[in-house]
Amino acid sequence: MKYSLFLFLILFLNSDPGLGISGGSEKTLKPGHDPECLAIPSYGNGLLILNRKGFTVGFDTNHRQAFWVAYMLTPGELVPLVKRSNSFYSDIDVKGWVAVDADYKKSGYDRGHLAPAADMSWSDSTMLESFGYV
């Protein structure tokens, strides 16, 4: 039974490149602050790649929301050098629809970070990036 479930999962994940194992059809992105590459699953039309200094976001323009975020922290980046700004802003690179502060006012929802502010506290620019609405 366990073998059948495992085989099913492998076949399922291989059936859609956007879900997991993509059979070698990955796109390779290079984060702005690290020489190593991140491999991401291939994805159909509507994916906008937003490369930032501290992280990379895959924004789904069809559903108007972030699909994934990827970032890597080095040991030197674990030392906080910058305080939180708590100043959210609308990302100008996302055309069409983007969140604004009023979307969250009295909604019961908190504004959130795709890349946590605590992980982006190693520079002023990465801290600022972590407060962008995407």
N, C-alpha and C positions, 0 to 999 in steps of 0.2 A: 504494500500500500504506500509506504513512504517513497519507494522508488518511483511509483506511478505519479505521485504528486510532484516529486522533483522533476521528472521528465516533462510533465504538463507545464510547470512553471518555466522551464527552459524554452520550450516551444512557444509558449505565450509571449515571453519577453522578446523572443526573436521575431515575432510576427509584426510588431510595430516599432519602427526605429525610434520613435519618440518616448518609448517606455523604459528601455533599459539597454540590453545588449544589442548593438546595432550592426553586428557582422562586419566591422571594419569600415563603415561609412561615416565615421565621425569627422567633425570639423575640429581643428585644433586652434585654440586661442591662447594667446600669451598675456597673462596678467601684467599690468603696467609696472609693478614693483618687483617682479620676480622673473628670473630667466627661464624657469621651468614652465612647461606647457600644461594646460589642462585640456583633456579630451572631453567633449560634450556630445551627447547623442544628436544625430542629425534630426532635423525637424522640418516640416513642410512650410508652405507659404505663410507669411504673417509673423515671422519671428524677427524681432528687432534686437540686435545685440548692442548693449550699452557697455562700453569699456570704460571703467573708472580706474583711478589710481589704486584704490584698495580692493576692488571687487569687480566682477563682470556680471551683468544681468541679462537674462533672456526674457524679453518682454513680448507677450503674445498680443499682437495688435487686433486679432479677431475677437478675443475675449476681453481685451483692454485691462490686462493684469500681468504681473510678473509670473513667468512660468518656472524659472529657476534662478538661483544666484550661486556664484562660486567665488571663493576667495581662499587664500592660503596665508597663514601667519608664520613668520619666522620667529625664532627665539627673541630676537631684538625688538620685534613688534609687540611682544607681550608686555612690555614695560609701558604703562600709560604716561604719555608726555603732555596730553592736552585734556582739558576739562570738557564735559558735555556742553553743547551749545543750546540744546532744546529748542532750536529754531528750525522748524520744518519749512520746506519750500517746494514749489511745483517744479518738476524736472522739465526743462525747456526742450529736451531732446525727444520727448514723447509727444508726438503730434496728435491732435484730436481730443482725446479725453485724458485728463490727469486729475488726481485728487487735489483738493484745496482744504485749508483748515475748516471751512464751514461744513464740509462733508462729514466731519467727525463731531461737530458741536451738538451736544445733547442727543447723540445717536446711540449711546451705550457702548460704543466701540472705542478702543484706544488706537492712537496712531502707532504704527509699528515700524520696525526696521527690517529690511531684507538682510542687511549685514549689520549685526549688533554694534551699537555705538562703542561699547566697551572694547570690541575687537578692532575698532578703527581709531583708537585714541593715540596712535603712534605719530600722527601729524595733523596739522590744522586742516589740510585739504581733504584727507580721508575722513576726518570727523565730520566736516561739512557735507561730504558726499553721502554719508550714512543717514542724513536727515532729509534727503530728497524724496518727494512723493513720486513713486513710479507706478 
